[in-house]
Amino acid sequence: MTKNEKPKKNLIKLFSNSSYRFISDFLNDSAEKRAQEQANENIFLKLKMAALQNSLVVIQVQDEKDEEKFQTISGWLPKVVTNESIVIRTQDNQLMMLTIDRIKKVTTLSPSGDQESISR
Protein backbone atom coordinates (compact mmCIF):
# COMPACT_ATOMS: atom_id res chain seq x y z
CA MET A 1 0.00 0.00 0.00
CA THR A 2 1.38 3.39 -0.90
CA LYS A 3 1.56 6.37 1.35
CA ASN A 4 -1.38 8.14 -0.37
CA GLU A 5 -3.71 5.13 -0.23
CA LYS A 6 -3.54 4.65 3.54
CA PRO A 7 -4.94 8.10 4.50
CA LYS A 8 -7.52 7.70 1.74
CA LYS A 9 -8.68 4.36 3.18
CA ASN A 10 -8.79 5.81 6.70
CA LEU A 11 -10.89 8.72 5.47
CA ILE A 12 -13.30 6.38 3.66
CA LYS A 13 -13.53 4.20 6.76
CA LEU A 14 -14.20 7.27 8.93
CA PHE A 15 -17.02 8.44 6.64
CA SER A 16 -18.63 5.03 6.44
CA ASN A 17 -18.48 4.58 10.23
CA SER A 18 -19.93 8.02 10.89
CA SER A 19 -22.74 7.41 8.37
CA TYR A 20 -23.52 4.08 9.98
CA ARG A 21 -23.50 5.71 13.44
CA PHE A 22 -25.76 8.53 12.22
CA ILE A 23 -28.35 6.12 10.79
CA SER A 24 -28.15 3.89 13.87
CA ASP A 25 -28.66 6.86 16.22
CA PHE A 26 -31.56 8.08 14.09
CA LEU A 27 -33.32 4.71 14.19
CA ASN A 28 -32.68 4.19 17.90
CA ASP A 29 -33.92 7.68 18.67
CA SER A 30 -37.23 7.08 16.92
CA ALA A 31 -37.62 3.73 18.73
CA GLU A 32 -36.94 5.41 22.08
CA LYS A 33 -39.40 8.17 21.22
CA ARG A 34 -42.09 5.61 20.35
CA ALA A 35 -41.45 3.75 23.61
CA GLN A 36 -41.71 7.02 25.54
CA GLU A 37 -44.99 7.90 23.80
CA GLN A 38 -46.37 4.42 24.54
CA ALA A 39 -45.41 4.73 28.22
CA ASN A 40 -47.11 8.14 28.35
CA GLU A 41 -50.24 6.67 26.78
CA ASN A 42 -50.32 3.76 29.27
CA ILE A 43 -49.93 6.12 32.22
CA PHE A 44 -52.60 8.44 30.79
CA LEU A 45 -55.06 5.55 30.44
CA LYS A 46 -54.35 4.38 34.01
CA LEU A 47 -54.92 7.91 35.34
CA LYS A 48 -58.10 8.29 33.30
CA MET A 49 -59.48 5.02 34.73
CA ALA A 50 -58.51 6.09 38.26
CA ALA A 51 -60.32 9.40 37.78
CA LEU A 52 -63.49 7.66 36.61
CA GLN A 53 -63.40 5.25 39.58
CA ASN A 54 -62.57 8.05 42.06
CA SER A 55 -59.51 6.03 43.14
CA LEU A 56 -56.79 7.23 45.48
CA VAL A 57 -53.69 7.77 43.35
CA VAL A 58 -50.06 7.59 44.48
CA ILE A 59 -47.72 9.06 41.88
CA GLN A 60 -43.93 9.01 41.79
CA VAL A 61 -42.77 12.14 39.96
CA GLN A 62 -39.33 13.03 38.67
CA ASP A 63 -38.02 16.31 40.09
CA GLU A 64 -37.86 19.14 37.53
CA LYS A 65 -34.43 20.41 38.61
CA ASP A 66 -32.66 17.14 39.44
CA GLU A 67 -33.60 14.10 37.33
CA GLU A 68 -32.10 11.74 39.92
CA LYS A 69 -34.58 12.82 42.62
CA PHE A 70 -38.21 11.76 42.88
CA GLN A 71 -41.21 13.05 44.77
CA THR A 72 -44.21 10.98 45.87
CA ILE A 73 -47.63 12.63 45.68
CA SER A 74 -50.95 11.08 46.71
CA GLY A 75 -54.48 12.30 46.19
CA TRP A 76 -57.45 12.22 43.84
CA LEU A 77 -57.91 13.26 40.23
CA PRO A 78 -60.80 15.24 38.73
CA LYS A 79 -63.22 13.37 36.48
CA VAL A 80 -61.57 14.79 33.34
CA VAL A 81 -57.88 14.06 32.67
CA THR A 82 -56.10 15.69 29.72
CA ASN A 83 -53.27 14.19 27.66
CA GLU A 84 -50.41 16.55 28.55
CA SER A 85 -50.89 17.31 32.24
CA ILE A 86 -53.02 16.43 35.26
CA VAL A 87 -54.27 18.21 38.32
CA ILE A 88 -54.24 16.22 41.53
CA ARG A 89 -55.98 17.17 44.78
CA THR A 90 -53.66 16.00 47.54
CA GLN A 91 -54.85 14.55 50.83
CA ASP A 92 -54.30 17.92 52.52
CA ASN A 93 -56.52 19.63 49.87
CA GLN A 94 -53.77 21.26 47.83
CA LEU A 95 -53.97 21.29 44.04
CA MET A 96 -50.87 20.27 42.11
CA MET A 97 -50.38 20.29 38.35
CA LEU A 98 -48.08 17.63 36.89
CA THR A 99 -47.01 16.80 33.36
CA ILE A 100 -47.38 13.18 32.27
CA ASP A 101 -43.75 13.13 31.06
CA ARG A 102 -42.45 13.53 34.62
CA ILE A 103 -44.54 10.67 36.06
CA LYS A 104 -42.50 7.51 36.60
CA LYS A 105 -44.91 5.29 38.55
CA VAL A 106 -48.64 5.29 39.27
CA THR A 107 -50.39 3.18 41.90
CA THR A 108 -54.16 3.34 42.29
CA LEU A 109 -56.39 2.16 45.11
CA SER A 110 -60.05 1.96 44.11
CA PRO A 111 -62.88 2.49 46.61
CA SER A 112 -63.53 -1.27 46.48
CA GLY A 113 -59.95 -1.96 47.65
CA ASP A 114 -58.39 -3.06 44.34
CA GLN A 115 -54.78 -1.92 43.95
CA GLU A 116 -53.07 -1.57 40.57
CA SER A 117 -49.66 -0.21 39.61
CA ILE A 118 -47.90 0.84 36.40
CA SER A 119 -44.42 2.23 35.85
CA ARG A 120 -42.07 3.20 33.04
ZIKAJO-V73001 format. One record per run of one state. SS is the DSSP state (~ for helix, > for strand, _ for the rest). FROM is the first residue (numbers start at 1). LEN is the number of residues. If there is no record, write none. Layout:
ss=SS from=FROM len=LEN
ss=SS from=FROM len=LEN
This chain:
ss=_ from=1 len=2
ss=~ from=3 len=51
ss=_ from=54 len=2
ss=> from=56 len=7
ss=_ from=63 len=7
ss=> from=70 len=8
ss=_ from=78 len=7
ss=> from=85 len=6
ss=_ from=91 len=4
ss=> from=95 len=5
ss=~ from=100 len=3
ss=> from=103 len=7
ss=_ from=110 len=5
ss=> from=115 len=5
ss=_ from=120 len=1
